[in-house]
Amino acid sequence: DWLEGAGSGDVCITGHDSGPVFEEQPSSVVYPEGLSEGKVTLNCQARASPAATYSWRVNGTDVPVGDPRYTLVAGNLVISGPQFVRDGGSYQCLAINRCGTILSRAANLKFGYLHDFPGEGRSPQTAYEGAGAFLACQPPAHYPALSYRWFVSEFPSFMKPDGGRWFVSQVTGNLYLAKAEPNDTASYFCFTTINMDISTKSTFSKANQLTVQPDANARKSAPAIKVGFPAETYALTGHTTQLECFAYGNPVPKLRWRKVDGLLPSKAGASAEGPILTLPEMTFHEEGVYECEAYNSEGRDTQQGRITVQAQPEWLQVMSDSEVEISSELHWTCVAAGKPRPSIRWLRNGQPLSTQDRVEVNGGRLKVINLALEDSGMYQCVAENKHGTIYSNAELRVQVQVPDFRSNPVRRLVPAARGGQVMMECRPRAAPKPTLFWSRGTELLTNSSRVTVTPDGMLRIHNISRADEGKYTCFAENYLGKANSTGHLSVRDATKITLAPSNADINQGENVTLQCHASHDPTMDLTFTWALNEALLDLEDPGGPYHRVEGKETIGDLLIVSGQLSQAGTYSCTAQTVVDSASASAKLVVRGPPGPPGGLVVKNVAATSVELRWSRGYDNHSPIGKYVIMGHSPLSPGWKRMRTDPSNIEGNAESIRVVGLLPWMDYEFQVIASNILGSGEPSMSSHTIRTQQAAPTVAPSGLGGGGGDRNELIITWTPMAREYQNGDGFGYILAFRKQNSPTWVVERVSNVESSRYVYSNQSLSPYCLFEVKIKAYNRKGEGPFSQIAVVHSAEEEPTVAPSRINATALTAFEMQVSWDPIQHLSTNGILQGYEVRTCTTPLWRHQSPDASERPSWS
């Protein structure tokens, strides 16, 4: 071990030397088998003082560095012409100096290979149109895992998914076809690849001949999953996990994934609808049962399996470098997380450590009693499970030292205030722990009513007087020797508050000054600090509310600008020197508007009123004078004051009835208290409530109508707004009759959004006068009718022509046409005007009775 390798007297020097700490460790390598001219380099570098030397182990035995095939370059191991039989295995590096030895993580040197496919031809395969099929890859022997592709007819015509018809399994390498088609007849080749650290190798199979027999009557078929995944898959945190799923079917099945016991992780992305579900960067949140569903128009098929997530070891707690006195005890603890739970073992200078003699190993706890010099060295805690191994390093130095005050002497000058207390420390470097005692001059100090000497060398003197001033010496002694250190105790005048702050009472927004004066020993500086409810105040922020009042050194007044409610409380002034301090306190009361009422609840909800109850908030030192109620509904953009009964709410009230609400409406409420200093913050909003339903209280507006087709009466109105509906089951009731008729026709319209009604009747006279009225109804009843409106039924064309038509020529280009107007009652509607038509009659008409010479009207 490292002690044997050290020369006589070659020991680790405290404060100068340091044990090795890895900066680079070896990593596993896959080397191509049969590549005899190459080299493999396994890296190993450590930081150490003095510089580390290195050795290597393979499969637990020393690597013969004298062999010409092995070369050490700094700490790196270079293997020339590596061979599987001689060089394959697990390698570890040891970094060594006179402070100890550490062992690196293991790095595996493995050899990759990919044999050729057998030379024999493959049996041809036959499939039927519309059916599924697969071609087996049957890969040759290989290491590490392969990736698979297929090409058709000739290289490199690699296969593509073709809308999900084709799939290459990366587990078996097989090529799957969901639904065969006649043009799939071809030769197919399985193409395999391995990736190693320094090279890549590929090879492909003999032809797989596939013949697809046409079938014009190919039947449709439901999906049948042919490529599935295990009932349980183990995943590793931080790594990518993939599940495969592929199905035969006609039409070609689509695929989708889901997590049975939760939401499918969003990291699945587009793979959630493909044959390979990919989950990168696995965490324990992704653990659970997953389902693949294949579906088409003919049916579905599913498969389920569990992903169990495990983890490599990870440190939760590690030990740290320690300097411990000889003959004392060492306690170190390592805690690691992982799944499965990691086991923990210990190494000292690269060698296993177990319970024996003074050493107790209990899992992650190491205890060494009665420490000796030979216990110094480099210790490692190793946590491992089947997924990995991790190392934690620490250096232990067992100290042996004569007492020495050079690095930590007793304080030369120790000031103390008269009437106060003082503590003087004695902390020499020594191992083993020394015996400590104090003297004043030639007087050995022992515990008394005013003097205490603790076992760890602390000297305490209470109720100090001028007589205590003088030199004090601490003596330290162990079996290696003794030493002492002296300090001088200087007694000063005590600090006292001469003018304490007084209690104050202000209104919010006012300024106030709290006074604080003190006396102190003139040889020392005096500083003032202020605290509010024991929290130190920032007096240096020019934009803040707290400011020092500039003046003499003995004055520490505090100015509070624009006092707020939050600044009320107990203010403490502290006058302080380096040896003592004095404090005094006062209370500041800030009066302001009331705080928000609490516990607002809504009771006794009716159609147009509710009862509110609340508890009184803090009055902020000014009695509450009154309350107001604020309300909010979907109809109002903000909060508005609500009507109450009684309208004025006294300051001692804790309940009120809110009135004037709309039936069947959602409301929230707040309560605001006020006093002579203003209105406070509103209470927390109540829960949203909905008032009870009631029958409508108003009639729809905008009643009118008219127009339409023959034999129709059209009635229109403005739909009722939400605030007037008063309940669900809302609709309209129409009543109409011919003018002067005693009988009303009543119709219901059940759609709340309706705004028109069309009444059709073959016996309906054109442009007939009707009286119309409307009212609303809901589940609770009917509202009042509107005022009567007059509406005409649809118009029809006039049935009577004008009479006594006369045309008179005025010029060669003008004529005058006149007639007697028709009576209004015979127009079947509102008379809009007259249409004048003319025609030209040929002068020879009387000579040519040909029918084709009829006049043309325009």
C-alpha positions, 0 to 999 in steps of 0.5 A: 500500500502507499505506506510501503511505497513511501521512503523512510520519513516520507510522510504527508506534511500538514499545511503543505501536502495534499492527497490525490483528487481525480480530475479525469477518470477512465471511460469504457471503450468498445474496440473493433475486434481484429484491428491489431495495429490500433491503440486504446488509451484509458485516461487517468489524471489526478491533482496532488501535492506532491504529484501523484504516481500511477498504477493500473489494475485489470480484473483486480490484478496489476497491469504489467507496465513493463510489458512493451504493449503497455505504456504509461503517458503521465497517468494514461494507460496506452494499450498497443494492438489490443486483443480480446483474449489478453486485454478484455476486462475491467480497468482501474487506475490508482493515483498515489502520493505520500498522503495516500492512494485513491482508486478510480471508477472501473472502465470496461474494455470490450471488443466489438464485432459483426460477422457476415450473414450466412452465404446460403440463399433464403426461402422465398415468401408469399403473401396475399393482397390485403393481408399482413406479412413479415420478413425475418432478418436473422442477424449474425453474431455481433456486439454491441447492439445493432441498428437495422434498416432494409433496402429493396431490390438494390442498395441503397433503396432503403424502405420508407414507412409508406403511410404506416404500411412498413415497419422495421423492428429495432429489437429483432430487425424483422421487416413487417408489412401491415397490408400487402399490395401487388406492387410489393413483390420484390427482393428485400435485404436486411442491412445491419450496423454496429457503432463502436468508439473508433469505427462503424461496421455494416453488412447485409443479408441475402435477398428475401424474395416476397411475392404478393398474390393479387386478390381482387376480393381481399376482405377488410380486417380489424387490426391484430398487433404483431410487434409488441413490447414486454409486460414489464420494461426497465428504464433508467433515469436520464436515459431514453426508453422506447416501446415498439408496437405494430399491427396488421390490418386492412385498411392499414391500422393507425397507432396511438399510445396512452398512459393508463394510469395518468397523462401521456408525457408531453415529451413523447411528442409525435411518437405518441402516434407512431410505432415506436413510443420514445420517452427521452430523459426518463424520470420517476414521473414517467413510471406506469402502465402504457397502452398501444392501440391499433385501430381502423374502420373494422375495429381495434386491438390493444396491448399494455405493459409497465415501465419500471424506472430505476436509477444509478446511484447518486450521492445525497451525503458524502464525507469531507477532508478531516484533521483529527487529533490522535487518540480521538474518534472519527465518524464519517457517513455516506448516503446514496440514493438509487433504485435498486437501493445501492450497497455501500463499501469503504476503501482506505488507500485503495484497499477494502476496509472492514470491521476489525480492531478499532474500525467499525463499518456499518453500511454507509457509516464508518467509525474509527476509535483511538485514532493512530498515525497509521490511520491517516490516508485517503478514504473512499466511499463506494456506492453501487447497484446493478446500474453503476458505481460511484466514488466519494473521496476524503483525506484523513490526517491524524494530528500530533502536535505540541501546544502552539499559540502562534496561529491563534494567540490570546487577544492582546487587548481585551476591552470590557465595560464596567458592570458588564461581562467579558469572554477571553478565548484560549484556542491553541493548536495541539494534539492530543487535546491539551489541558487548559488553565488561566492565571492573572499574574501569579494567581491561578483562576478557578471558578467563583461567583464572578469567574468561570473557566470552561473545559474548552478554555473559555474565561468568563468574568461577570460584573466587571470592575476597575480592579479586574483590569490587568494581564491574563495568561492561558496555559496549555499542556499535553504529553508533548509539551506546554505553551502559554499566551497572554492578553490585557483586560482593559476596563472602560466606562459603561454605555448608558441611555440618558434620554429614552424614546417616549411612546407616541401616537400619530395618524396615518401619514404624519411624521414623528421623531423618537428621541434616543440619547446616550453616554459612553466611554470617550475613548471609544466610538458610539453607534446607534441602531433602531429596530421595529419589533426586533427587526433591524431598520435600514436608516441609510435608504434616502427613499425609505421612511426611516432617517437619522436626525443629524446631531452630536455623536451622543444623539441617535434620534429617529425620524419616521416620515409619513407613518403607515399602519405597518410601522406601528409597534415597538421601537428599540434604540441601541447605543453600542460600543465595541465593548457593550451596549444599552437599549431602550424601547417605546411603542408607536401607535398609528391611527388610520382607516379600519382594516378589512372585515373578515369572515364574510359569508352570504346567508338566506339567499332570496330572489332579490335580496341576500343576508351578509354576515361578517366579523369586525376587522381591526379598527386601527385605534379609531372606532369604526363609524359605518360600513358599505356593501360593494357588489359585482355581477357579470353585468357590471365591469367593476364593483358598485355600491349596493342598496341595503336595508337599512340603508345606513350600516352602523359601525357596530353592525356585523350583518345586513340585508342587501336588497334590489338584486336581480333574480337568477343572477350571480353576485359577489360581495365585499364589505368596507369599513370606515372611520373618521380617518377614511375608508379601509381596504375591502374584505375578501370577496364572498363566494359567488352566489346566485339569487333565487328565480322569479317570474319575469317582471317586465315585457319584451320591447320593440314589438312590431312586424309586417311583411313576409310572404302571401298568407303570413303574419310576421311579428318581431321583438327585441330578445330579453337581456339576461338581467330580465329573464329572472330564471331558466326555462325562458321563452315568449308568449305571443297573443294576436287578433284581427282588429275588432275581433274578440278572440286572441290567438296565443302562441309560445316561443321557447327559444330565449334568443328568438326575435320573430314569429311567423304565423301562416294561414291560407285564409289570412287576408292580405294586408289585414290589420292585427293587434299584437301583444307579448310577454315573457315566461320562465320556470317560475311563471309569466310576466306582464303583457306589453302594450298592444302594437298594430301589425299588418299581414303580408301584402299581395299584388293589386287586383284592380287596374286604374280606370279612365286611361287617356293619352294625349300627344303633346309634341312629336316626342312627348305625350301626356297619360292620365287616369283615375286613381284606385281606391285604397281599400282595394290595393291589398297593401300600401299603394307604392305607385303606378307603372305606365307601359307603352307600345308602338303600333305600325302605320300599316297594321290595318293593311297587314293582319299578320299575327306576327305584327303584334305591338310590343309593350315596354 
